[in-house]
Amino acid sequence: MTRMTAKDFPQELLELYDYYAHGRITKREFLDRAGKFAVGGVTAAAILASLSPDYALATQVEFTDPDISAEYITYPSPKGNGDVRGYLVRPAKAAGKVAAVVVVHENRGLNPYIEDVARRVAKAGFIALAPDGLTSVGGYPGNDEKGRELQQKVDPEKLMNDFFAAVEFLMHSDLTTGKVGITGFCYGGGVANAAAVAYPELAAAVPFYGRQPRAEDVPKIKAPLLLHYAGLDKGINEGWPAYEAALKSSGKTFEAYIYPDVNHGFHNDSTPRYDEAAAKLAWQRTVDWFTKYLA
């Protein structure tokens, strides 16, 4: 079966799906509004199915890859929800301690795409820890729609602290050099920005299409930032000019890339919004950034 891409859908429909994926409209509202695109025997439900993740497409590094060692762990989150389950992936042949990266999921829990990203980080030579922010409500349920519903039930401040606790866990782990970076996608991109504000000792941060911090908090940032944005992502991008101005006026180390003609979620290779060229370029830049600043 040929992989569908964003070019197979009207941009209006892609934006409608983005509203649904971020909980701005219900599934019923999506189906009702997508009805006008249901032609030629294609139903609105079929359209939703074609836009939704197919995680079989997102496996770039197998769980059994000999270059990595992967396991599920639990780490403490005293300011969050107590204990958090996370996916810890290490380079199998690393000699001694290595730097580490926290990988933060989107608004629906630790799904197979994010686990694969963690394995990609380990393949690049770093320890990766991908927390499941849904631990306190039973964990990722195996379904993104249910995952979104569950994440909305988690106290936002405690959820943020669960991810911050992962940063602290890695900074003090006997497995790491103490140098820790963070990357995240969508909601996780916002967490990466927030972590850069909260932790001046953070070695690097790479948010993918994440919400920006308040301009008055930018002076607190010490970590070098690599920021990835999707050219068609109106909602997130509207916050970029003020963030950019604050970063410049505060003399921060950062690089930002806006990838033209791609949608929010362009790195997620499980959906049609995936853009292979932009995703590969952004990921290579990400690996290079961590290699430079976590060394």
ZANU-390904 format. One line per 2 residues: for each residue z negated, y negated, x negated of N, C-alpha, C. Coordinates in Angstrom, 2 decimals. Atoms other than C-alpha are relative to their C-alpha. Layout:
BEGIN
Z,Y,X,Z,Y,X,Z,Y,X; ...
//
This chain:
BEGIN
0.00,1.20,-0.84,0.00,0.00,0.00,0.00,-1.25,-0.88; -0.10,1.22,0.79,0.98,-3.42,-1.36,-1.18,-0.92,0.28
1.13,0.94,-0.16,-1.92,-5.80,-1.98,0.50,-1.27,0.67; -0.34,1.26,-0.65,-1.76,-8.79,0.37,-0.59,-1.14,-0.81
0.45,1.18,0.73,-2.12,-12.25,-1.14,-0.12,-1.17,0.96; 0.16,1.19,-0.83,-2.91,-15.72,0.14,1.33,-0.47,0.57
-1.32,0.43,-0.47,0.82,-16.35,0.47,0.44,0.73,1.26; -0.34,-0.75,-1.21,0.93,-13.78,3.27,-0.66,-0.58,1.25
0.73,0.57,-1.13,-1.26,-15.99,5.48,0.18,-1.51,0.04; -0.01,1.46,-0.09,-1.02,-19.57,6.81,-1.29,-0.57,-0.58
1.19,0.60,0.59,-3.40,-21.88,4.98,-1.07,-0.30,1.05; 0.96,0.27,-1.07,-5.01,-22.83,8.29,-0.83,1.24,0.32
0.71,-1.25,-0.27,-5.91,-19.17,8.83,-0.97,0.33,-1.13; 0.89,-0.24,1.14,-7.36,-18.86,5.32,-1.23,-0.90,0.08
1.14,0.91,-0.13,-9.53,-21.90,5.95,-0.91,0.42,1.15; 0.79,-0.51,-1.11,-10.63,-20.45,9.28,-0.85,1.18,-0.45
0.76,-1.14,0.53,-11.66,-17.26,7.49,-1.14,-0.49,-0.90; 1.04,0.55,0.87,-13.58,-19.35,4.96,-1.19,-0.50,0.83
1.08,0.44,-0.89,-15.56,-20.92,7.81,-0.82,1.20,0.47; 0.69,-1.21,-0.46,-16.38,-17.45,9.11,-0.81,0.63,-1.13
0.66,-0.65,1.13,-17.24,-16.07,5.67,-1.26,-0.74,-0.42; 1.17,0.79,0.37,-19.73,-18.90,5.15,-0.93,-0.24,1.18
0.92,0.08,-1.12,-21.34,-18.52,8.56,0.10,-1.26,0.82; -0.16,1.23,-0.77,-19.99,-21.78,9.97,0.51,0.27,1.41
-0.40,-0.44,-1.33,-18.41,-19.94,12.89,-0.33,1.48,0.12; 0.31,-1.41,-0.22,-19.21,-16.59,14.46,1.26,0.84,-0.07
-1.13,-0.92,-0.03,-17.02,-13.53,14.38,0.81,-0.19,1.27; -0.69,0.21,-1.28,-16.21,-14.11,18.05,0.86,-1.26,-0.05
-0.76,1.25,0.11,-15.14,-17.69,17.32,1.22,0.18,-0.90; -1.15,-0.24,0.88,-12.96,-16.52,14.44,1.10,0.73,0.76
-1.00,-0.79,-0.71,-11.23,-13.94,16.61,0.71,-0.82,1.07; -0.61,0.85,-1.03,-10.67,-16.46,19.40,1.00,-0.98,-0.61
-0.86,1.02,0.61,-9.22,-19.10,17.09,1.14,0.60,-0.80; -1.07,-0.68,0.73,-7.19,-16.58,15.09,1.04,0.59,0.94
-0.91,-0.60,-0.96,-5.54,-15.42,18.29,1.40,-0.58,-0.04; -1.33,0.61,0.00,-2.70,-17.91,17.93,0.88,0.51,-1.14
-0.77,-0.57,1.11,-1.70,-16.19,14.68,0.33,1.48,0.25; -0.21,-1.42,-0.31,-1.67,-12.76,16.33,1.33,0.17,0.74
-1.35,-0.16,-0.57,2.04,-12.17,16.89,0.59,1.32,-0.47; -0.70,-1.21,0.41,4.38,-9.22,16.69,-0.85,1.25,0.06
0.83,-1.19,-0.14,1.77,-6.73,17.85,-1.23,0.02,-0.87; 1.18,0.08,0.87,-0.81,-7.81,15.25,-1.13,-0.67,0.78
1.14,0.55,-0.72,-4.24,-8.41,16.80,-0.85,-0.89,-0.90; 0.92,0.83,0.77,-6.83,-10.96,15.75,-0.97,0.86,-0.81
0.90,-0.91,0.73,-9.10,-8.07,14.79,0.68,0.57,-1.24; -0.74,-0.51,1.15,-6.38,-6.71,12.51,0.14,-1.07,-1.07
-0.07,1.11,0.96,-6.01,-10.14,10.91,-1.32,-0.10,-0.77; 1.30,0.07,0.66,-9.75,-10.23,10.20,-0.16,1.15,-0.99
0.12,-1.16,0.89,-9.61,-6.74,8.72,0.83,-0.19,-1.26; -0.87,0.18,1.17,-6.73,-7.72,6.43,-0.52,-1.07,-0.94
0.57,1.05,0.84,-8.63,-10.77,5.16,-1.33,0.41,-0.63; 1.33,-0.43,0.45,-11.91,-8.90,4.61,0.09,0.81,-1.29
-0.01,-0.71,1.29,-12.92,-7.28,1.30,0.38,1.47,0.11; -0.28,-1.42,0.22,-11.48,-3.96,0.23,-0.46,0.29,-1.42
0.61,-0.09,1.31,-13.76,-3.05,-2.63,0.64,1.04,-0.92; -0.76,-0.92,0.85,-11.51,-0.27,-3.85,0.94,-0.76,-0.92
-0.91,0.82,0.80,-9.29,-3.07,-5.15,-0.73,-0.72,-1.13; 0.77,0.85,0.92,-12.11,-4.70,-7.14,-0.57,0.73,-1.20
0.56,-0.75,1.12,-12.94,-1.96,-9.62,0.85,-0.17,-1.24; -0.66,0.16,1.29,-11.95,-3.05,-13.10,-0.70,0.81,-1.09
0.79,-0.77,0.96,-14.74,-1.28,-14.98,-0.78,1.06,0.78; 0.67,-1.08,-0.72,-15.93,2.11,-13.74,-1.48,0.08,-0.37
1.44,-0.19,0.22,-19.65,2.86,-13.39,-0.24,0.92,-1.20; 0.15,-1.00,1.07,-19.13,5.72,-15.86,0.71,-0.39,-1.29
-0.70,0.44,1.20,-17.26,3.67,-18.46,-0.88,0.27,-1.23; 0.83,-0.35,1.17,-18.43,4.94,-21.89,-0.47,-1.19,-0.82
0.40,1.18,0.76,-18.70,1.40,-23.25,-1.23,-0.70,0.56; 1.15,0.66,-0.63,-21.54,0.50,-20.90,-1.06,1.02,0.41
1.10,-0.80,-0.54,-24.89,1.80,-19.72,-0.56,-0.78,1.18; 0.38,0.72,-1.21,-25.76,0.87,-16.12,-1.12,0.70,0.74
1.11,-0.55,-0.78,-28.89,1.33,-14.04,-0.53,-1.06,0.96; 0.68,0.92,-0.91,-30.83,-0.20,-11.18,-1.45,-0.11,-0.43
1.38,0.25,0.41,-34.14,-1.79,-12.06,-0.69,-0.87,1.05; 0.76,0.95,-0.80,-36.88,-3.77,-10.36,-0.73,-0.95,-0.94
0.69,0.98,0.84,-38.21,-6.99,-11.87,-0.88,-0.89,0.89; 0.94,0.79,-0.80,-41.07,-9.26,-10.74,0.53,-1.39,0.34
-0.35,1.35,-0.44,-40.51,-12.45,-8.76,-1.21,-0.62,0.70; 1.27,0.46,-0.59,-43.98,-13.95,-8.25,0.13,-1.23,0.90
-0.20,1.18,-0.84,-42.66,-17.22,-6.77,1.02,0.25,1.11; -0.99,-0.34,-1.00,-40.08,-15.42,-4.69,-0.53,1.04,0.96
0.35,-1.04,-0.96,-40.25,-12.21,-2.69,-0.75,1.18,-0.61; 0.86,-1.03,0.60,-42.46,-10.22,-5.06,0.70,0.85,-1.02
-0.77,-0.86,0.90,-40.13,-7.61,-6.55,1.45,-0.01,0.45; -1.44,0.09,-0.30,-36.34,-7.70,-6.77,0.73,1.14,-0.68
-0.86,-1.04,0.56,-33.90,-4.87,-7.27,1.22,-0.67,-0.64; -1.15,0.56,0.69,-31.17,-5.62,-9.77,0.81,1.07,-0.70
-0.93,-0.90,0.68,-28.20,-3.98,-11.41,0.09,-0.45,-1.45; 0.06,0.34,1.42,-28.71,-3.98,-15.19,1.06,0.80,-0.75
-1.08,-0.65,0.73,-25.71,-3.23,-17.38,-0.05,-0.47,-1.45; 0.08,0.32,1.42,-25.81,-3.05,-21.18,1.22,0.55,-0.75
-1.02,-0.59,0.86,-23.18,-2.57,-23.88,-0.57,1.28,-0.61; 0.55,-1.30,0.41,-23.61,1.11,-24.76,-0.20,0.10,-1.51
0.03,-0.16,1.45,-23.02,0.67,-28.48,-0.60,-1.21,-0.71; 0.59,1.18,0.62,-24.95,-2.54,-29.07,-1.06,0.41,-1.02
0.99,-0.26,1.05,-26.96,-2.50,-32.29,-1.04,-1.11,0.05; 1.05,1.00,-0.09,-30.23,-4.29,-31.66,0.09,-0.82,1.27
0.06,0.86,-1.17,-30.90,-7.09,-29.24,1.29,-0.80,0.18; -1.19,0.79,-0.28,-28.06,-8.94,-27.53,-0.34,-1.07,1.04
0.18,1.06,-0.99,-27.72,-12.07,-25.40,0.27,0.56,1.40; -0.07,-0.52,-1.37,-27.82,-11.73,-21.62,0.55,-1.05,0.96
-0.57,0.86,-1.03,-26.17,-13.15,-18.50,-0.48,0.48,1.37; 0.31,-0.29,-1.40,-27.48,-13.30,-14.94,1.26,-0.21,0.82
-1.19,0.07,-0.86,-24.71,-12.63,-12.41,-0.48,-0.12,1.45; 0.54,0.29,-1.33,-25.41,-14.15,-8.99,1.08,0.17,1.07
-0.96,-0.33,-1.05,-23.72,-12.89,-5.85,0.25,-1.16,0.97; -0.35,0.99,-1.02,-22.19,-14.79,-2.95,-1.05,0.01,1.10
0.95,0.14,-1.10,-23.81,-15.25,0.46,-0.16,1.27,0.81; 0.06,-1.25,-0.77,-23.88,-11.56,1.38,-0.59,1.17,-0.78
0.69,-1.06,0.72,-25.84,-9.59,-1.21,0.80,0.59,-1.15; -0.56,-0.62,1.20,-25.11,-7.42,-4.21,1.05,1.04,0.40
-1.08,-0.90,-0.43,-21.77,-5.93,-3.20,0.74,0.58,-1.20; -0.69,-0.67,1.11,-19.43,-3.75,-5.29,0.78,-0.95,-0.91
-0.72,0.97,0.85,-17.39,-6.75,-6.51,-0.93,-0.60,-1.04; 0.94,0.62,0.94,-20.44,-8.41,-8.07,-0.50,1.03,-1.00
0.38,-1.05,0.95,-21.53,-5.10,-9.59,1.09,0.19,-1.05; -1.09,-0.15,0.96,-18.10,-4.83,-11.17,0.04,-1.17,-0.97
0.07,1.16,0.88,-18.41,-8.37,-12.53,-1.09,0.21,-1.05; 1.07,-0.29,0.96,-21.70,-7.32,-14.14,0.48,0.97,-1.07
-0.54,-0.94,0.98,-19.91,-4.41,-15.80,1.00,-0.69,-0.93; -0.94,0.76,0.84,-17.21,-6.80,-17.03,-0.76,-0.82,-1.04
0.83,0.76,0.94,-19.92,-8.96,-18.60,-0.48,0.91,-1.13; 0.47,-0.95,1.02,-21.32,-5.90,-20.40,1.14,0.44,-0.91
-1.16,-0.36,0.82,-17.84,-4.92,-21.58,0.32,-1.10,-1.01; -0.23,1.13,0.90,-17.65,-8.38,-23.13,-1.08,-0.12,-1.07
0.99,-0.04,1.06,-20.75,-7.60,-25.20,-1.37,-0.56,0.33; 1.28,0.57,-0.40,-23.65,-9.03,-23.19,-0.74,0.95,0.95
0.76,-0.65,-1.07,-26.45,-7.57,-21.12,0.21,-0.80,1.28; -0.17,0.67,-1.29,-25.83,-8.36,-17.46,-1.07,0.48,0.97
0.92,-0.34,-1.07,-28.37,-8.48,-14.66,0.48,-0.67,1.28; -0.47,0.50,-1.29,-27.06,-8.83,-11.11,-1.06,0.31,1.05
1.05,-0.25,-0.99,-29.98,-9.25,-8.68,0.58,0.18,1.40; -0.34,-0.08,-1.41,-29.79,-8.26,-5.04,-0.94,-0.90,0.77
0.83,0.95,-0.73,-31.06,-11.26,-3.12,-0.45,0.50,1.36; 0.39,-0.58,-1.29,-31.38,-9.05,-0.04,-1.09,1.05,-0.14
1.02,-1.03,0.23,-34.05,-6.84,-1.59,-1.12,-0.08,1.03; 1.15,0.17,-0.89,-36.76,-8.30,0.64,0.31,0.35,1.45
-0.39,-0.35,-1.37,-34.78,-7.46,3.79,0.73,1.34,0.03; -0.55,-1.35,0.01,-33.77,-3.95,2.80,1.15,0.23,-0.94
-1.08,-0.15,0.95,-31.04,-4.64,0.26,1.38,-0.12,0.63; -1.38,0.10,-0.48,-27.27,-4.97,0.52,0.29,1.19,0.91
-0.13,-1.08,-0.97,-26.38,-2.94,3.64,1.30,0.79,-0.09; -1.27,-0.71,0.12,-22.96,-1.77,2.45,1.10,-0.60,0.83
-0.95,0.68,-0.87,-21.19,-4.19,4.77,-0.22,-1.50,-0.15; 0.16,1.42,0.27,-20.51,-7.85,4.03,-0.41,-0.80,1.23
0.37,0.72,-1.22,-20.79,-8.99,7.64,-1.50,0.10,0.25; 1.45,-0.19,-0.17,-24.28,-7.50,7.94,-0.75,-0.66,-1.16
0.62,0.64,1.15,-25.04,-8.78,4.44,-0.18,-1.49,0.20; 0.11,1.43,-0.30,-24.31,-12.35,5.51,-1.15,-0.27,0.97
1.07,0.18,-0.99,-26.60,-11.97,8.50,-1.37,0.16,-0.64; 1.29,-0.22,0.66,-29.40,-10.62,6.33,-0.36,-1.14,-0.93
0.31,1.06,0.96,-29.09,-13.32,3.68,-0.46,-1.27,0.71; 0.43,1.16,-0.76,-29.48,-15.98,6.36,-1.45,0.11,0.45
1.39,-0.22,-0.42,-32.86,-14.43,7.21,-1.00,-0.17,-1.14; 0.88,0.11,1.15,-34.25,-14.78,3.68,-0.37,-1.47,-0.22
0.45,1.36,0.27,-36.34,-17.87,2.97,0.77,-0.58,-1.18; -0.87,0.53,1.05,-33.99,-20.11,0.91,-0.70,-0.27,-1.33
0.72,0.31,1.24,-36.63,-21.24,-1.59,-0.41,1.27,-0.73; 0.37,-1.26,0.63,-37.89,-17.72,-2.19,1.22,0.72,-0.56
-1.23,-0.62,0.48,-34.33,-16.47,-2.52,0.42,-0.62,-1.33; -0.35,0.67,1.25,-33.59,-19.08,-5.18,-0.94,0.44,-1.11
0.97,-0.42,1.02,-36.78,-18.12,-7.01,0.20,1.44,-0.44; -0.31,-1.37,0.40,-35.72,-14.47,-6.97,1.05,0.02,-1.11
-1.02,0.08,1.05,-32.68,-15.43,-9.04,-0.55,-0.69,-1.25; 0.64,0.64,1.15,-34.69,-17.78,-11.25,-0.86,1.01,-0.76
0.84,-1.02,0.64,-37.04,-14.86,-11.92,0.82,0.92,-0.89; -0.89,-0.82,0.84,-34.07,-12.91,-13.28,0.26,-0.68,-1.34
-0.17,0.76,1.23,-33.48,-15.68,-15.82,-1.22,0.18,-0.90; 1.23,-0.13,0.78,-37.11,-15.52,-16.92,-0.20,1.43,-0.50
0.13,-1.40,0.40,-37.10,-11.72,-16.99,0.84,0.28,-1.25; -0.88,-0.25,1.15,-34.16,-11.68,-19.41,-0.42,-0.81,-1.22
0.44,0.82,1.13,-35.53,-14.50,-21.54,-1.14,0.68,-0.76; 1.17,-0.62,0.62,-38.65,-12.41,-22.22,0.14,1.51,-0.19
-0.22,-1.43,0.12,-37.10,-8.94,-22.26,0.13,0.42,-1.46; -0.14,-0.54,1.35,-37.36,-6.81,-25.39,1.44,0.41,-0.31
-1.39,-0.41,0.19,-33.70,-5.92,-24.86,0.89,-1.14,-0.47; -0.87,1.15,0.24,-32.39,-9.45,-25.37,-0.45,-0.84,-1.18
0.31,0.96,1.06,-32.26,-12.11,-28.04,-0.82,-1.17,0.52; 0.66,1.14,-0.61,-33.87,-14.51,-25.59,0.98,-1.05,0.46
-1.04,0.92,-0.46,-30.61,-16.38,-25.15,0.60,0.54,1.29; -0.44,-0.44,-1.32,-29.61,-16.24,-21.51,0.94,-1.03,0.61
-0.93,0.82,-0.77,-26.65,-17.58,-19.57,0.00,0.45,1.44; -0.08,-0.36,-1.42,-25.85,-17.48,-15.88,1.38,-0.33,0.53
-1.22,0.28,-0.74,-22.73,-17.22,-13.78,-0.20,0.43,1.43; 0.14,-0.34,-1.41,-22.35,-17.08,-10.03,1.21,-0.47,0.77
-1.20,0.21,-0.81,-19.80,-17.22,-7.26,-0.39,-0.46,1.40; 0.29,0.52,-1.34,-19.85,-19.27,-4.06,-1.48,-0.40,0.06
1.44,0.27,0.00,-23.57,-19.34,-3.15,-0.56,0.14,-1.41; 0.47,-0.24,1.35,-24.16,-17.93,-6.62,0.39,-1.09,-0.98
-0.37,1.14,0.83,-22.28,-20.83,-8.17,-0.99,-1.13,0.16; 1.05,0.99,-0.22,-24.79,-23.15,-6.56,-1.29,0.37,-0.69
1.20,-0.46,0.71,-27.60,-21.02,-7.98,0.14,-0.27,-1.50; -0.22,0.25,1.43,-26.04,-21.32,-11.45,-0.22,-1.47,-0.33
0.24,1.42,0.20,-26.02,-25.11,-11.12,-1.49,-0.32,0.09; 1.44,0.26,-0.18,-29.61,-25.09,-9.86,-0.81,0.52,-1.17
0.71,-0.55,1.16,-30.73,-22.87,-12.74,0.15,-0.90,-1.21; -0.21,0.92,1.12,-29.20,-25.31,-15.21,-0.94,-1.20,0.11
0.95,1.09,-0.21,-31.36,-28.02,-13.67,-1.43,0.46,-0.29; 1.38,-0.49,0.07,-34.50,-25.87,-13.58,-0.42,0.48,-1.38
0.33,-0.62,1.29,-34.28,-24.33,-17.07,0.72,-0.71,-1.15; -0.63,0.68,1.14,-33.59,-26.67,-20.00,0.30,0.95,-1.15
-0.23,-0.96,1.08,-33.76,-23.61,-22.27,1.15,0.95,0.30; -1.15,-0.83,-0.33,-30.84,-21.94,-20.47,1.12,-0.27,-1.02
-0.98,0.15,1.09,-28.13,-21.30,-23.08,1.38,-0.42,0.48; -1.32,0.35,-0.55,-25.06,-21.70,-20.83,0.02,0.34,1.48
-0.16,-0.27,-1.43,-24.06,-21.83,-17.17,1.46,-0.12,0.38; -1.41,-0.02,-0.42,-20.72,-20.98,-15.55,0.06,0.21,1.51
-0.11,-0.13,-1.45,-20.59,-21.72,-11.81,1.47,0.11,0.44; -1.30,-0.09,-0.65,-17.55,-20.58,-9.83,-0.13,-0.58,1.40
-0.04,0.69,-1.31,-16.89,-22.89,-6.84,-1.37,-0.03,0.67; 1.37,0.07,-0.49,-20.58,-23.61,-6.41,-0.41,-1.40,0.41
0.54,1.29,-0.42,-22.48,-26.37,-4.66,-0.63,-0.71,-1.19; 0.48,0.79,1.12,-23.41,-29.19,-6.98,-1.44,-0.46,0.23
1.36,0.54,-0.14,-26.95,-30.41,-7.69,0.05,-1.49,0.33; 0.08,1.43,-0.26,-28.12,-33.88,-6.76,0.25,-0.77,-1.29
-0.33,0.79,1.18,-26.89,-36.58,-9.12,-1.25,-0.37,-0.79; 1.23,0.40,0.70,-30.46,-37.61,-9.92,-0.64,1.13,-0.78
0.54,-1.14,0.74,-31.21,-34.09,-11.18,0.83,0.36,-1.23; -0.91,-0.35,1.10,-28.28,-33.94,-13.61,-0.59,-0.29,-1.38
0.58,0.23,1.33,-30.20,-35.57,-16.52,-0.90,1.13,-0.50; 0.85,-1.12,0.42,-32.46,-32.47,-16.54,0.79,1.12,-0.65
-0.83,-1.09,0.50,-29.54,-30.24,-17.50,0.16,-0.09,-1.52; -0.22,-0.11,1.45,-29.41,-29.12,-21.15,1.09,1.02,-0.33
-0.96,-1.08,0.27,-27.16,-26.06,-20.87,1.43,-0.51,0.05; -1.43,0.30,-0.09,-23.45,-26.41,-21.64,0.57,0.65,1.27
-0.53,-0.46,-1.28,-21.59,-26.07,-18.34,1.50,0.22,-0.06; -1.42,-0.27,-0.23,-18.23,-24.47,-17.62,0.15,0.16,1.50
-0.07,0.03,-1.46,-17.24,-25.22,-14.03,1.40,0.34,0.47; -1.28,-0.43,-0.55,-14.47,-23.48,-12.09,0.07,-0.39,1.48
-0.22,0.40,-1.39,-13.09,-24.94,-8.85,1.38,0.43,0.47; -1.28,-0.35,-0.61,-10.33,-23.88,-6.48,0.64,-1.25,0.59
-0.67,1.22,-0.43,-7.76,-26.56,-5.77,0.01,-0.23,1.50; -0.08,0.12,-1.46,-7.67,-25.84,-2.02,-1.37,0.06,0.68
1.36,-0.16,-0.51,-11.45,-25.64,-1.62,-0.59,-1.37,0.35; 0.37,1.37,-0.36,-12.03,-28.91,0.24,-1.51,-0.19,0.09
1.44,0.15,-0.24,-15.65,-28.31,1.18,-0.81,-0.13,-1.28; 0.73,0.04,1.27,-16.94,-27.60,-2.32,0.47,-1.16,-0.86
-0.55,1.00,0.92,-14.63,-29.99,-4.13,-0.40,-1.43,0.34; 0.38,1.37,-0.36,-15.80,-33.03,-2.19,-1.26,-0.44,-0.75
1.19,0.35,0.76,-19.03,-32.87,-4.19,0.23,-0.15,-1.49; -0.26,0.01,1.43,-17.31,-32.72,-7.57,0.06,-1.40,-0.62
-0.07,1.31,0.66,-16.52,-36.43,-8.25,-1.36,-0.58,-0.37; 1.33,0.54,0.30,-20.18,-37.46,-8.02,-0.68,0.81,-1.11
0.58,-0.87,1.03,-21.25,-34.47,-10.13,0.63,-0.31,-1.35; -0.70,0.31,1.24,-18.61,-35.21,-12.74,-0.47,-1.34,-0.57
0.45,1.31,0.46,-19.65,-38.86,-12.91,-1.40,0.07,-0.59; 1.38,-0.13,0.49,-23.31,-37.89,-13.34,-0.04,0.75,-1.33
-0.05,-0.74,1.27,-22.47,-35.37,-16.09,0.49,-0.90,-1.13; -0.54,0.89,1.03,-20.43,-37.96,-17.96,-1.00,-1.09,-0.37
0.92,1.10,0.28,-22.96,-40.76,-17.61,-1.25,0.48,-0.73; 1.17,-0.57,0.67,-25.72,-38.42,-18.83,0.34,0.62,-1.35
-0.42,-0.53,1.30,-23.68,-37.30,-21.84,-0.12,1.50,-0.13; 0.15,-1.46,0.03,-23.75,-33.61,-20.90,1.23,0.69,-0.58
-1.09,-0.83,0.50,-21.66,-30.91,-22.54,0.55,0.82,1.16; -0.59,-0.76,-1.10,-19.27,-29.57,-19.94,1.52,0.00,-0.09
-1.43,-0.06,-0.25,-15.75,-28.48,-19.19,0.18,0.42,1.45; -0.26,-0.34,-1.40,-14.34,-28.31,-15.67,1.48,0.24,0.20
-1.39,-0.35,-0.29,-11.17,-26.72,-14.38,0.17,0.13,1.51; -0.38,-0.15,-1.40,-9.63,-27.12,-10.95,1.34,0.73,0.01
-1.19,-0.85,0.03,-7.11,-24.33,-10.46,0.86,-0.33,1.21; -0.82,0.50,-1.12,-4.22,-25.68,-8.36,0.48,1.11,0.93
-0.62,-0.86,-1.03,-3.05,-24.07,-5.13,-0.68,1.35,0.16; 0.74,-1.24,-0.26,-5.77,-21.41,-5.00,-1.19,-0.31,0.90
1.06,0.15,-0.99,-8.52,-20.84,-2.45,-1.37,0.34,-0.57; 1.38,-0.41,0.26,-12.29,-20.57,-2.58,-0.03,1.53,-0.04
0.06,-1.45,0.13,-13.05,-17.05,-3.75,1.15,0.60,-0.79; -1.20,-0.49,0.68,-9.97,-16.80,-5.96,-0.30,1.05,-1.07
0.34,-1.00,1.02,-11.85,-14.68,-8.51,-0.31,1.37,0.60; 0.40,-1.25,-0.67,-12.86,-12.03,-5.97,1.24,0.84,0.30
-1.23,-0.79,-0.10,-10.21,-9.35,-6.36,-0.03,1.05,1.10; 0.04,-0.93,-1.13,-11.22,-7.51,-3.20,0.62,-0.58,1.27
-0.56,0.64,-1.19,-9.61,-9.99,-0.78,1.34,-0.66,-0.33; -1.29,0.66,0.24,-6.20,-11.64,-0.31,-0.11,-1.38,-0.63
0.16,1.31,0.63,-7.65,-14.95,-1.52,0.01,0.09,-1.53; -0.05,-0.22,1.45,-7.70,-13.44,-5.01,1.32,-0.52,-0.56
-1.19,0.46,0.71,-5.29,-15.16,-7.38,-0.09,0.54,-1.43; 0.12,-0.73,1.26,-4.65,-12.95,-10.39,0.08,-0.92,-1.21
-0.18,0.86,1.17,-3.42,-15.63,-12.79,-1.22,-0.91,-0.20; 1.15,0.89,0.11,-6.23,-18.08,-12.03,-1.27,0.77,-0.33
1.21,-0.80,0.24,-8.88,-15.34,-11.99,-0.08,0.45,-1.45; 0.00,-0.48,1.39,-7.86,-13.93,-15.36,-0.24,-1.15,-0.98
0.20,1.14,0.88,-7.68,-17.37,-16.95,-1.45,-0.48,0.06; 1.39,0.45,-0.15,-11.05,-18.40,-15.53,-0.97,0.97,-0.67
0.91,-0.97,0.60,-12.64,-15.16,-16.68,0.07,-0.03,-1.52; -0.10,0.08,1.45,-11.29,-15.43,-20.20,-0.74,-1.23,-0.52
0.74,1.20,0.38,-12.63,-18.97,-20.38,-1.51,0.23,0.10; 1.42,-0.31,-0.18,-15.97,-17.67,-19.10,-0.54,0.82,-1.16
0.42,-0.85,1.12,-16.21,-14.95,-21.74,-0.04,-0.81,-1.29; -0.04,0.84,1.21,-15.21,-17.43,-24.45,-1.19,-0.96,-0.03
1.12,0.94,-0.09,-17.88,-19.87,-23.22,-1.31,0.68,-0.37; 1.23,-0.72,0.32,-20.64,-17.30,-23.33,-0.02,0.45,-1.46
-0.08,-0.40,1.41,-19.44,-16.04,-26.71,-0.38,-1.16,-0.92; 0.28,1.19,0.81,-19.65,-19.57,-28.07,-1.46,-0.42,0.06
1.32,0.60,-0.16,-23.01,-20.59,-26.65,-1.16,1.00,0.04; 1.08,-0.99,0.03,-24.95,-17.32,-26.52,-0.13,0.70,-1.34
0.01,-0.65,1.32,-24.23,-16.33,-30.10,-1.31,-0.30,-0.74
//
